[in-house]
Amino acid sequence: LDDGDNEAARALAEPLHPADIADLFEQVPAHDRAGLAAALGDKLDAEVFAEMNEWVKSELLDLLDAGQVAEIAQALDTDDAVAILEDMDAGDAQDVLRAMTPEDRAAIEEALSYPEESAGRLMQRDLVAVPEDWTVAQVTAFLHERPDLQTDFWEIFVVDEGMLPVGTMRLSWLLTTPPDIAVADLMQRDQTLIPVDMDQEEVALRFQKYALISAAVVDLKGRLVGVITVDDIVHIIQEEAGEDILKLSGAGDGDINEPVFDTYKTRSRWLIVNLGTAMVSSSVIAAFAPTIEKFVVLAALTPIVASVGGNAGTQTMAVAVRALATNQLTEANTRRTIWRELRVAAANGLTVATLMGIGTALVFQNPMLGGVIAAAMLFNILVAGMAGVIVPVLLDRFNFDPAVSSSVFVTMTTDTMGFLGFLWLATRAGLTG
Amino acid sequence: LDDGDNEAARALAEPLHPADIADLFEQVPAHDRAGLAAALGDKLDAEVFAEMNEWVKSELLDLLDAGQVAEIAQALDTDDAVAILEDMDAGDAQDVLRAMTPEDRAAIEEALSYPEESAGRLMQRDLVAVPEDWTVAQVTAFLHERPDLQTDFWEIFVVDEGMLPVGTMRLSWLLTTPPDIAVADLMQRDQTLIPVDMDQEEVALRFQKYALISAAVVDLKGRLVGVITVDDIVHIIQEEAGEDILKLSGAGDGDINEPVFDTYKTRSRWLIVNLGTAMVSSSVIAAFAPTIEKFVVLAALTPIVASVGGNAGTQTMAVAVRALATNQLTEANTRRTIWRELRVAAANGLTVATLMGIGTALVFQNPMLGGVIAAAMLFNILVAGMAGVIVPVLLDRFNFDPAVSSSVFVTMTTDTMGFLGFLWLATRAGLTG
């Protein structure tokens, strides 16, 4: 379609929402993207860039010169412009900033001065703030006089003379209240203030917990400096919640648009770590070589004990990692949670061990072998239940991200304990073929 | 603290937000919750229930009679009341409905008539809709005359005579526009309409994609019947995105407040399935018993080949499951994604196989063994890269949830192919100790 007939491509894209055009760029093969950009011309506007996947975006921005990127950035809200600039090389970003108007440049440079993934980078500086002693009528008149207000807003912030926030009004309250009521009587005094250096994950949890639509951002002195709205937070909630699964499996960013070499770097590092831990745990098997030589069936059964233990550990670990990420698992209930997981592990272990023990005893006509594998499985599932909670909790306590490295430790524990428990018991029981 | 001094407990809870009081109930051990409820008295209001974890909520609701639950449900928005009733036993829910006023009862029964997890259960029926031919002044006057409007609203819907939605106005537009402008000239005609039977996951993706604050819900005839606001969606986005990790590991609901027996049922079912697949793949090892008897070191090396392959498969699978859940992986780019993952797998495979091959050759002074394990690892990582995309995509194509069962198939494939590739090559190469 888009080889040749640019008019037709434009006509098709005409009725689409910027988010849909951004999707189109993501779905098209990489080598067709420049052609599609040329065909769409000014339909590829700033809003489309704001919606685009970061890898596809930086690919397209590489085709533009600093002046064009500056134009796009200036058409966007501060937070979206920052998102474009923070993904660029430092040198290129400087060129773009130099091509911008002084005010826009100052706003973006200020945002970039806050740490990455902090509230300061997410916030929008355009906001409506009114003094406490106004009436509803004054606020309404003030809003009608401000055609320069470009972004939509959902709440009005009430501040004192020092720009310290004292309350919030939702627009629906303003619209349903008689004009002579004072702002001070209408506003809600309890409000969730976001410090400018708060991590975006924490900001997202606040929005979710208190069902916020927008929230005031304050600087270190408590002065109102910006506003964060829920539509920017929705992406973060989605990303942060979905990220755990990628981190636990060592898949890094896990974006299907990421360049192959970047993906290779992240994943191979993880696989090499896993190679190391697999060698450690299988050295246990090597140590029991004389037992296996006497009874080779053990070589086939050993991985089963480790595998089921690994699965049980992963279940507990997934629950613990999610509970930590959503602030459900705290110091107050850690011991209770470990105790809970141990009870679940005991029930699971008894079930699986009984099945496996009876099955093995029957298939190999060897009740002793059945008893040994059942005992080893029960032991390993109990170990898995403990490790599945304790490893992520300890990592979290020492300020490591539990999603990133829990699975290495948990799997190494269940593999080693599975191999060791089974082969040690088999040796003690003097099993031979 | 809360043994005895109820006054003190109340005083401490006084300044807390309902969401914080709900958290308090979750953090307190199960046997103290009834006591805390008694201590807090009417501070444990409907809003607190709306914010509470579902297991803790149903535990507390069990202590109340139908009349008390009905009172709580009536104080809430339809969607929150529905959330309380849908978790109850059918009989208890009937008792509660019978204790409610006829209008509230009708509203909730209607919501319950829609499928679980559909837009119909999430929507709020209170909304503001105005005709197209009004002016801004008329809308403003109308809003001031409606003190009965209980919930906050963020957008006003414009409808024709048949209640079909024709446009939307954000409140900030209304507040900054001169009173004589017609609604028809102010409203946005392009709008995202949510069919009443749409699945909540799909609703959440729309909200996210188009950065919506609220959206009109329409019945099968296209008439406006309700509104969904983003604060209800935020929970769903968080849940749905976080759920994948729990499903992939077979941890079910994965809530640390779930009763132990329910958790046991979900997880043991999964462990038994895994026991089965582990037996299938280790039957491959049993088939090669003669080879292992001749060279027992193979018993220790086999699990390493399977383990690294399993990790590589999990990485690809995690990426594919996330990309499917966020609509990034579609029919248009499936082949491209498989090709991409194969290239990543080739690069990872070469790296890991080289390391392992050289290491094994040196440690065991056996270059042939090094070559065999390197070839088997490269092969298994390529298999893992393919299976990691193809399994979730096929499950999705046939309308199974890829997060639920992908890992069973992928792990079985990488285990089997790891065991088979290595032991078959070792046999062919005639390796002996």
Interface residues (C-beta under 8 A of the other chain):
Chain A: H17 A19 E26 Q27 P29 E51 N53 T140 L143 H144 R146 P147 L149 D152 F153 W154 R170 L171 S172 W173 L174 L175 T176 T177 P178 D190 F207 Q208 K209 Y210 A211 L212 I213 V230 D231 I233 V234 H235 I237 Q238 E239 A241 G242 D244 I245 L246 L248 S249 G250 A251 G254 D255 I256 N257 V260 F261 T263 Y264 R267 S268 W270 L271 I272 N274 L275 A278 M279 S281 S282 S283 I285 A286 A289 I292 E293 V296 V297 L298 A299 A300 L301 T302 P303 I304 A306 S307 V308 N311 A312 T314 Q315 T316 M317 A318 V319 A320 V321 R322 A323 A325 T326 Q328 L329 T330 A332 N333 R336 T337 R340 R343 V344 A347 N348 T351 V352 L355 M356 I381 T411 D415
Chain B: H17 A19 E26 Q27 P29 E51 N53 T140 L143 H144 R146 P147 L149 D152 F153 W154 R170 L171 S172 W173 L174 L175 T176 T177 P178 D190 F207 Q208 K209 Y210 A211 L212 I213 V230 D231 I233 V234 H235 I237 Q238 E239 A241 G242 D244 I245 L246 L248 S249 G250 A251 G254 D255 I256 N257 V260 F261 T263 Y264 R267 S268 W270 L271 I272 N274 L275 A278 M279 S281 S282 S283 I285 A286 A289 I292 E293 V296 V297 A299 A300 L301 T302 P303 I304 A306 S307 V308 N311 A312 T314 Q315 T316 M317 A318 V319 A320 V321 R322 A323 A325 T326 Q328 L329 T330 A332 N333 R336 T337 R340 R343 V344 A347 N348 T351 V352 L355 M356 I381 T411 D415
